[in-house]
Amino acid sequence: MAVASVVLTAPLASAQNLDAGKSPEKLFADGCSACHRSPRGLAKGRMSLTLTWFLQDHYSAGPDTAKALAAYLQSVDEPPPSAAAKPRAKSSKPRPPKPVQAH
């Protein structure tokens, strides 16, 4: 009976968030860099809330950590290619053939 009373009256161990207080860069270095060389491109243009939920469900210790990591990944995400960098669509109007030059 004495053992049961010790177990029932002992303080419960509280879970600690080992990621608390770490910068997003440190979170990436500690948890992501084993599989990802760089944080660039990992956000893939996702909305902040969607990315936060994904990170919370799969990778982070809690919502605050997931939110910080999502913000960091979005801040270093590569911007989508600009309109100038995209190839232009071909005109439906056919081009005349080039003249043949004699040598």
C-alpha positions in Angstrom: 0.0 0.0 0.0 2.9 2.3 0.7 4.2 2.0 -2.9 0.8 2.9 -4.3 0.6 6.1 -2.2 4.1 7.1 -3.3 3.2 6.6 -7.0 -0.1 8.5 -6.6 1.4 11.5 -4.8 4.6 11.8 -6.8 4.6 14.9 -9.1 3.9 14.1 -12.7 6.7 14.8 -15.1 5.8 17.5 -17.4 6.6 17.3 -21.1 9.2 19.9 -22.3 9.3 21.4 -25.7 13.0 21.0 -26.6 12.5 23.4 -29.6 11.2 26.3 -27.4 13.3 29.4 -27.8 15.2 28.2 -30.8 15.4 30.5 -33.9 13.7 29.2 -37.1 17.2 28.8 -38.6 18.3 26.6 -35.7 15.0 24.6 -36.0 15.8 23.9 -39.6 19.4 23.1 -38.9 18.5 20.7 -36.1 15.5 19.0 -37.7 15.5 19.4 -41.4 19.0 19.7 -42.7 19.6 15.9 -42.5 17.3 15.5 -45.5 17.2 19.0 -47.0 20.4 20.8 -48.0 18.7 24.2 -48.0 15.4 25.7 -46.8 14.9 27.4 -50.2 12.0 26.1 -52.2 10.5 24.0 -49.4 7.5 26.2 -48.9 6.7 25.8 -52.6 4.4 28.8 -52.6 2.0 27.3 -50.0 -0.2 29.5 -47.9 1.1 30.1 -44.4 -1.8 28.3 -42.6 -1.5 25.2 -44.9 2.3 25.1 -44.4 2.0 25.5 -40.6 -0.6 22.7 -40.4 1.6 20.4 -42.4 4.7 21.1 -40.3 2.8 20.7 -37.1 1.3 17.4 -38.2 4.5 15.9 -39.4 7.6 17.7 -38.1 7.3 20.1 -35.3 6.8 19.8 -31.5 3.9 22.3 -31.4 1.9 25.0 -33.1 4.4 27.8 -32.2 7.3 26.0 -33.6 5.4 25.1 -36.7 4.4 28.7 -37.2 7.9 30.0 -36.8 9.4 27.4 -39.1 6.7 28.1 -41.7 7.4 31.8 -41.7 11.1 31.1 -42.1 10.6 28.8 -45.0 8.3 31.3 -46.7 10.8 34.1 -46.1 13.5 32.2 -48.0 11.2 30.6 -50.6 12.2 31.3 -54.2 9.9 33.7 -55.9 7.9 32.4 -58.8 9.5 33.1 -62.2 8.6 36.5 -63.6 6.6 37.0 -66.7 9.7 38.2 -68.5 11.5 34.9 -67.8 8.7 32.8 -69.2 8.9 31.8 -72.9 6.4 33.6 -75.0 3.7 31.6 -76.7 4.2 31.1 -80.4 2.2 33.3 -82.7 -0.5 31.6 -84.7 0.5 33.6 -87.7 3.1 31.6 -89.7 6.4 33.3 -90.5 7.6 33.6 -94.1 10.5 31.4 -95.0 14.0 32.9 -94.8 15.6 33.7 -98.2 18.3 31.4 -99.4 21.6 33.0 -99.8 23.9 31.8 -102.6 27.6 31.3 -101.8 
